[in-house]
């Protein structure tokens, strides 16, 4: 599979395209849909699906426009289905369960439940890459002080991602780190939130009740 990151909007968002053969899935189309469609046309791809990591506006505001242009099927966690349908009422939206596979060409993309930043967030695993939305950033992680956020739940989601093979490439939802992408192995040895030794230590760090642990340099 080929993965292309496109930085869009003023919030350093990544909308990420995954292609297998001529079929393409777009993760979190929020802004500058015309740019995303230009990439699709230039590469001769056909958009089959939209994969939503979570339903914050800066990850879904382009869904309606993209689906109007492509008739793509949209996937999101069931707990965030109604919010997405309200934002894109004409789109074909369906819930995606933990562990469910989405076909793309001859390949499959597996949805992993990674709540905590929101109530029912999803990450998408291609087999050698994980698209994490706002659950895991390069050197950081998502906030938990928005409605639906919960620090202990986010800790468990981060531990799930950290259990993937070390070489798994991490594609976050924002360009907030020293590099646009990293690996699970790099995050495990540099990200202060993954260096926490317990849920309570993570919660204290994420909620601002303790100073951040120092990182061990940059990749």
Secondary structure by P-SEA (a helix, b strand, c coil): cbbbbbbbccccccbbbbbccccccccccccaaaaaaaaaaaacccccbbbbcccccccccaaaaaaaacbbbbbbcccaaaaaaaaccccbbbbbcccbbbbcccbbbbbbbbcccccbbbbbbccccccccccccccbbbbcccccccaaaaaaaaaaaaaccccbbbbccccccccccccaaaaaccccccccccaaaaaaaaacccccccccccc
